[in-house]
Amino acid sequence: MIDSEKQARIFKVLSVGTRVRMLEMLKHRSFCVNALAKMLDISPSAVSQHLRVLRDADLVIADKEGYFVHYRVNEQTMAEWRTIADNLFKIPKGL
């Protein structure tokens, strides 16, 4: 059985539309803070705050490239969270 606190944490992290949009973009390629800010039409500081939450949840990985830090999705965590969400929404047969 999956810990209900972990399930709640997953949905709390994903409860902000901007974070979901960031993950959608980062699934396809890595981006720096300024690129994300421009595409999302929000300030770089707002992007950094959202990235901090995503990093703390281990959903994104930061890679330093020269003067910039590029962020990408942590595929292992995404797969784990997908399994947790799938199990939550799965209805046992016979109900």
C-alpha positions in Angstrom: 0.0 0.0 0.0 1.3 3.5 -0.9 1.7 6.0 1.9 -1.2 8.5 1.7 1.2 11.3 2.8 3.3 10.7 -0.3 0.2 10.7 -2.5 -0.9 14.0 -1.0 2.6 15.5 -1.5 2.5 14.6 -5.2 -0.8 16.3 -5.8 0.3 19.3 -3.7 3.4 19.8 -5.8 1.3 19.5 -9.0 -1.5 21.7 -7.8 0.0 24.8 -9.3 -0.7 25.1 -13.1 2.7 26.9 -13.7 4.6 23.9 -12.3 2.6 21.5 -14.5 3.3 23.6 -17.6 7.0 23.7 -16.6 7.1 19.9 -16.4 5.4 19.6 -19.7 8.1 21.8 -21.3 11.0 20.1 -19.5 9.8 16.7 -20.6 10.9 17.6 -24.2 14.2 19.4 -23.5 16.2 21.2 -20.8 15.8 25.0 -20.3 17.4 27.7 -18.1 15.5 29.9 -15.8 15.4 32.9 -18.2 14.1 30.7 -21.1 11.3 29.3 -18.9 10.4 32.8 -17.7 10.1 34.1 -21.2 8.0 31.2 -22.4 5.7 31.2 -19.3 5.6 35.1 -19.3 6.5 35.2 -15.6 9.5 36.7 -13.8 12.7 34.7 -13.5 12.4 34.9 -9.7 8.9 33.2 -9.9 10.4 30.5 -12.1 13.2 30.0 -9.6 10.6 29.6 -6.8 8.7 27.0 -8.7 11.9 25.2 -9.7 12.9 25.0 -6.0 9.6 23.2 -5.2 10.2 20.8 -8.2 13.8 20.2 -7.1 12.8 19.6 -3.5 10.3 17.0 -4.8 13.1 15.5 -7.0 11.1 16.1 -10.1 13.8 18.2 -11.9 17.5 17.9 -12.1 19.8 20.9 -12.4 22.8 20.7 -14.8 25.3 23.5 -14.7 26.4 24.4 -18.3 28.9 27.3 -18.2 27.3 30.3 -16.6 23.8 28.8 -16.8 21.9 26.1 -15.0 19.7 24.0 -17.2 16.8 22.0 -15.8 15.5 18.7 -17.0 12.9 16.2 -15.8 14.0 13.5 -13.5 12.6 10.5 -15.4 12.9 8.1 -12.5 10.8 10.2 -10.2 8.3 10.9 -12.9 7.9 7.2 -13.5 7.5 6.5 -9.7 4.9 9.3 -9.3 3.0 7.9 -12.3 2.8 4.5 -10.7 1.6 6.1 -7.4 -1.1 8.1 -9.2 -2.2 5.1 -11.3 -2.6 3.0 -8.1 -4.6 5.7 -6.5 -7.1 6.0 -9.4 -7.3 2.2 -10.1 -10.6 0.8 -9.0 -10.4 -2.8 -7.9 -12.4 -5.3 -10.0 -15.7 -6.3 -8.5 -16.6 -2.9 -7.1 
